[in-house]
Amino acid sequence: MNSATIYLDNATTSFPKPETVYEAVDTYQRRTGAAFARGTHGSESADSVADRCRHQLAQLIGAQDPRSVAFTFNATDGLNLLLRGMLRSGDHVLTTTLEHNSVVRPLEQLADRLSITVDYVPFDSASGVIDSNQFEQICRTQSPSLVVLNMASNVTGIVQPLSQMIRVAKSAAATVLVDGSQAVGHVPLNVETLEVDLLAAPGHKALGGPLGTGFVYVRPSLHDRMISFRCGGTGTDSSSVQQPALMPELLESGNLNMPGIAGLAEALTWRNTDEFRNLLERRHRQIPELIRRLSEVPRVTVCCEGSVDQNVGVVSFFVEGIDPHEVAVILSQSFGIQCRAGLHCAPLAHRTLGTESSGGTIRLSPGLFTTDDEIDQAIHAVSQIVSAY
Ligand SMILES: Cc1ncc(COP(=O)(O)O)c(C=O)c1O
């Protein structure tokens, strides 16, 4: 990426990363090098890096036992581990039309292969919030075994009223899985107080870690039910031909992405600095301003623009009369602005928003390092495109 580029695709993966993250990855690759839990040279350093990161993640999400946290390679990997590990033939899953294909595709495949049933509750296209009446009614009348909830949408950016929805799901005795991909790192989450049973999140988006990092949380009372679909060497209990039953080994077969985990640990440490706090403050000011100013551009419609306070910083819009992909290409080629256009791997969300057949939306997702000037340039660029067409 050249220095003139304005990167507004942090919902895909955050860029740049804090400087200490690059240093940690580099140091790990050059000086430590060892694999986790394999007893090779330097393995103690590897183990302490992984333990430190696991503790930091547990603390971040309020998990009492760090062993309930397992490393994954991204959120998709974690969602697959959790869904395939938890669901059994005949189960009924209740989820929402906000879900990313990382939830929808494994569920649809399991529906075909295991004859589970899946219901999708829609959201209100103006507020971006799940239809609580329909959600409550299905929970009450059909007692789903698993409820899968999106914490914040990668299309609208809107944070869902999780505590209210989880209360309803729990009163129907459902297990609750949360996809925290767009929210963890932006919105505080405590798995104990919220009673989240299962959580999947990336390390490489809002948390600022490297690509190839992610994690899952599994409530201790569910460890026994979890089956790992990724079996293999864990560096522990090598005399056994059975997959370890204990977390986190249960879900951590094969060598971990240790350089990535070293970077993620530094990214989590960086969140305690004044630099982070200052950038966060700027972001809290920037996002509502971006939504407000973009909405003022003629022919531009920002999805769920009224719910500014609930937006994690994922701003989707469309321009009347111009294909979203065309807008993105012009933003990139004429203004050096990197963003994403289309359905963002969430076709059901676009169906609910009414943007599926018109090619989806253009999505701007600023990051912590996005400057005010870059926001100004993005709004100016959209205005220029609108007036030229
Ligand atoms: C809501 C949501 N779920 C899951 C994913 C998949 O995340 P990953 O890229 O870490 O696999 C994304 C990615 O953008 C997402 O936005």
The ligand as an SDF file (V2000), in Angstrom:
LIG
                    3D

 16 16  0  0  0  0  0  0  0  0999 V2000
  -19.7160  -10.3150   11.4220 C   0  0  0  0  0  0  0  0  0  0  0  0
  -18.5490  -11.1010   10.8970 C   0  0  0  0  0  0  0  0  0  0  0  0
  -18.4550  -12.4010   11.2060 N   0  0  0  0  0  0  0  0  0  0  0  0
  -17.4020  -13.1420   10.7830 C   0  0  0  0  0  0  0  0  0  0  0  0
  -16.4150  -12.5950   10.0060 C   0  0  0  0  0  0  0  0  0  0  0  0
  -15.2370  -13.4220    9.5780 C   0  0  0  0  0  0  0  0  0  0  0  0
  -14.0710  -12.9040   10.1740 O   0  0  0  0  0  0  0  0  0  0  0  0
  -12.6350  -13.4030    9.7460 P   0  0  0  0  0  0  0  0  0  0  0  0
  -12.2200  -12.5820    8.5980 O   0  0  0  0  0  0  0  0  0  0  0  0
  -11.7770  -13.1360   10.9580 O   0  0  0  0  0  0  0  0  0  0  0  0
  -12.7250  -14.8420    9.4500 O   0  0  0  0  0  0  0  0  0  0  0  0
  -16.4900  -11.2450    9.6280 C   0  0  0  0  0  0  0  0  0  0  0  0
  -15.4790  -10.6480    8.7440 C   0  0  0  0  0  0  0  0  0  0  0  0
  -15.5550   -9.5480    8.3050 O   0  0  0  0  0  0  0  0  0  0  0  0
  -17.5860  -10.4840   10.1130 C   0  0  0  0  0  0  0  0  0  0  0  0
  -17.6930   -9.1830    9.8170 O   0  0  0  0  0  0  0  0  0  0  0  0
  1  2  1  0
  2  3  1  0
  2 15  2  0
  3  4  2  0
  4  5  1  0
  5  6  1  0
  5 12  2  0
  6  7  1  0
  7  8  1  0
  8  9  2  0
  8 10  1  0
  8 11  1  0
 12 13  1  0
 12 15  1  0
 13 14  2  0
 15 16  1  0
M  END
$$$$
